[in-house]
Amino acid sequence: MKIYTRTGDNGETGLFDGRRVSKSDLRVDAYGEIDELNAAIGVVLASGVDAEMSAMLQAIQRDLFAVGGRLADPGRRVADRVQKMVVGGTEVERLEQWIDQLEAELPPLRRFILPGGSPPGAALHLARTICRRAERRVVGLGPDEVDAELLAYVNRLSDFLFVAARAVNRRAGIPELEW
């Protein structure tokens, strides 16, 4: 199988339901943002985090492939038949449990903090902002175009990435800079 197909040379791409749409289509933009977020999390992993955080982030990367797949499948042609494309309440609850677990080791927030810290901590802050942008693109598709649980997942993920950045920096012994 070749990596290039030439089918996108005219500025179009295919959705899972067989439709051809412009590469500037809002749906393509939304799953492209999710793909960028996944790559940003890969940068975090490459910059070095502990085994616990690595396992969390790898699970999130798998979830993000499912989110992107669901966004590329507006007619639910594939998503309803492929178990690994499920992202819903269970995954949202898992993120909430991880947030609670990580927050237990952190001091309470008193003020805004400046993004930064260790290389993986700073990369997590960047991933959080990419996640928020992706969320805006997904919301822009409209309420009838995206499952509510998918949107909840992306929203909760940005919260997780913020808390994860704080935890990674604290574990590295790097203090937070307040604004």
Contacts in CASP RR format, 6 or more apart in sequence:
PFRMAT RR
TARGET T0000
AUTHOR 0000-0000-0000
METHOD contacts of the structure
MODEL  1
MKIYTRTGDNGETGLFDGRRVSKSDLRVDAYGEIDELNAAIGVVLASGVD
AEMSAMLQAIQRDLFAVGGRLADPGRRVADRVQKMVVGGTEVERLEQWID
QLEAELPPLRRFILPGGSPPGAALHLARTICRRAERRVVGLGPDEVDAEL
LAYVNRLSDFLFVAARAVNRRAGIPELEW
7 13 0 8 1.000
7 14 0 8 1.000
8 23 0 8 1.000
11 22 0 8 1.000
11 23 0 8 1.000
12 20 0 8 1.000
12 21 0 8 1.000
12 22 0 8 1.000
12 23 0 8 1.000
13 20 0 8 1.000
13 21 0 8 1.000
13 22 0 8 1.000
13 23 0 8 1.000
13 28 0 8 1.000
14 20 0 8 1.000
14 21 0 8 1.000
15 21 0 8 1.000
15 27 0 8 1.000
15 72 0 8 1.000
15 73 0 8 1.000
15 74 0 8 1.000
16 69 0 8 1.000
16 72 0 8 1.000
16 73 0 8 1.000
16 75 0 8 1.000
16 77 0 8 1.000
16 78 0 8 1.000
16 79 0 8 1.000
17 73 0 8 1.000
17 74 0 8 1.000
17 75 0 8 1.000
17 77 0 8 1.000
18 77 0 8 1.000
21 27 0 8 1.000
21 28 0 8 1.000
22 28 0 8 1.000
26 137 0 8 1.000
26 140 0 8 1.000
26 141 0 8 1.000
27 71 0 8 1.000
27 72 0 8 1.000
27 74 0 8 1.000
27 141 0 8 1.000
27 145 0 8 1.000
28 72 0 8 1.000
29 137 0 8 1.000
30 71 0 8 1.000
30 134 0 8 1.000
30 137 0 8 1.000
30 138 0 8 1.000
30 140 0 8 1.000
30 141 0 8 1.000
31 67 0 8 1.000
31 68 0 8 1.000
31 69 0 8 1.000
31 71 0 8 1.000
31 72 0 8 1.000
32 68 0 8 1.000
32 134 0 8 1.000
33 130 0 8 1.000
33 133 0 8 1.000
33 134 0 8 1.000
33 137 0 8 1.000
33 138 0 8 1.000
34 64 0 8 1.000
34 67 0 8 1.000
34 68 0 8 1.000
34 71 0 8 1.000
34 134 0 8 1.000
34 138 0 8 1.000
34 154 0 8 1.000
35 64 0 8 1.000
35 68 0 8 1.000
36 130 0 8 1.000
36 134 0 8 1.000
37 64 0 8 1.000
37 127 0 8 1.000
37 130 0 8 1.000
37 131 0 8 1.000
37 134 0 8 1.000
38 61 0 8 1.000
38 64 0 8 1.000
38 65 0 8 1.000
40 123 0 8 1.000
40 126 0 8 1.000
40 127 0 8 1.000
40 130 0 8 1.000
41 57 0 8 1.000
41 60 0 8 1.000
41 61 0 8 1.000
41 64 0 8 1.000
41 127 0 8 1.000
42 57 0 8 1.000
42 61 0 8 1.000
43 123 0 8 1.000
43 127 0 8 1.000
44 57 0 8 1.000
44 120 0 8 1.000
44 121 0 8 1.000
44 123 0 8 1.000
44 124 0 8 1.000
44 127 0 8 1.000
45 54 0 8 1.000
45 57 0 8 1.000
45 58 0 8 1.000
47 119 0 8 1.000
47 120 0 8 1.000
47 123 0 8 1.000
48 54 0 8 1.000
48 119 0 8 1.000
48 120 0 8 1.000
49 57 0 8 1.000
49 120 0 8 1.000
49 168 0 8 1.000
50 171 0 8 1.000
53 120 0 8 1.000
53 164 0 8 1.000
53 167 0 8 1.000
53 168 0 8 1.000
56 98 0 8 1.000
56 164 0 8 1.000
57 164 0 8 1.000
59 94 0 8 1.000
60 157 0 8 1.000
60 160 0 8 1.000
62 84 0 8 1.000
63 87 0 8 1.000
63 91 0 8 1.000
63 153 0 8 1.000
63 157 0 8 1.000
65 84 0 8 1.000
66 84 0 8 1.000
66 85 0 8 1.000
66 86 0 8 1.000
66 87 0 8 1.000
67 87 0 8 1.000
67 150 0 8 1.000
67 153 0 8 1.000
67 154 0 8 1.000
69 78 0 8 1.000
69 79 0 8 1.000
69 85 0 8 1.000
70 79 0 8 1.000
70 85 0 8 1.000
70 87 0 8 1.000
70 147 0 8 1.000
70 150 0 8 1.000
71 138 0 8 1.000
71 141 0 8 1.000
71 146 0 8 1.000
71 150 0 8 1.000
73 79 0 8 1.000
73 85 0 8 1.000
74 145 0 8 1.000
78 85 0 8 1.000
79 85 0 8 1.000
79 86 0 8 1.000
87 149 0 8 1.000
87 150 0 8 1.000
87 153 0 8 1.000
88 147 0 8 1.000
88 149 0 8 1.000
88 150 0 8 1.000
88 152 0 8 1.000
88 153 0 8 1.000
89 149 0 8 1.000
89 152 0 8 1.000
89 153 0 8 1.000
91 153 0 8 1.000
92 149 0 8 1.000
92 152 0 8 1.000
92 153 0 8 1.000
92 156 0 8 1.000
95 153 0 8 1.000
95 156 0 8 1.000
95 157 0 8 1.000
95 159 0 8 1.000
95 160 0 8 1.000
96 156 0 8 1.000
98 160 0 8 1.000
98 163 0 8 1.000
98 164 0 8 1.000
99 156 0 8 1.000
99 159 0 8 1.000
99 160 0 8 1.000
99 163 0 8 1.000
102 163 0 8 1.000
102 164 0 8 1.000
102 166 0 8 1.000
102 167 0 8 1.000
103 163 0 8 1.000
105 167 0 8 1.000
105 170 0 8 1.000
106 163 0 8 1.000
106 166 0 8 1.000
106 167 0 8 1.000
106 170 0 8 1.000
110 178 0 8 1.000
111 178 0 8 1.000
111 179 0 8 1.000
112 178 0 8 1.000
112 179 0 8 1.000
113 166 0 8 1.000
113 176 0 8 1.000
113 177 0 8 1.000
113 178 0 8 1.000
113 179 0 8 1.000
114 176 0 8 1.000
114 177 0 8 1.000
114 178 0 8 1.000
114 179 0 8 1.000
115 122 0 8 1.000
115 125 0 8 1.000
115 126 0 8 1.000
115 128 0 8 1.000
115 129 0 8 1.000
115 165 0 8 1.000
116 122 0 8 1.000
116 125 0 8 1.000
116 165 0 8 1.000
116 169 0 8 1.000
116 177 0 8 1.000
117 169 0 8 1.000
117 172 0 8 1.000
117 174 0 8 1.000
118 168 0 8 1.000
118 169 0 8 1.000
118 172 0 8 1.000
118 174 0 8 1.000
120 168 0 8 1.000
120 172 0 8 1.000
121 164 0 8 1.000
121 165 0 8 1.000
121 168 0 8 1.000
121 169 0 8 1.000
121 172 0 8 1.000
122 165 0 8 1.000
124 161 0 8 1.000
124 162 0 8 1.000
124 164 0 8 1.000
124 165 0 8 1.000
124 168 0 8 1.000
125 161 0 8 1.000
125 162 0 8 1.000
125 165 0 8 1.000
127 161 0 8 1.000
128 158 0 8 1.000
128 161 0 8 1.000
128 162 0 8 1.000
128 165 0 8 1.000
131 154 0 8 1.000
131 157 0 8 1.000
131 158 0 8 1.000
131 161 0 8 1.000
132 158 0 8 1.000
134 154 0 8 1.000
135 151 0 8 1.000
135 154 0 8 1.000
135 155 0 8 1.000
135 158 0 8 1.000
138 146 0 8 1.000
138 150 0 8 1.000
138 151 0 8 1.000
138 154 0 8 1.000
139 146 0 8 1.000
139 151 0 8 1.000
166 176 0 8 1.000
169 175 0 8 1.000
169 176 0 8 1.000
170 176 0 8 1.000
END
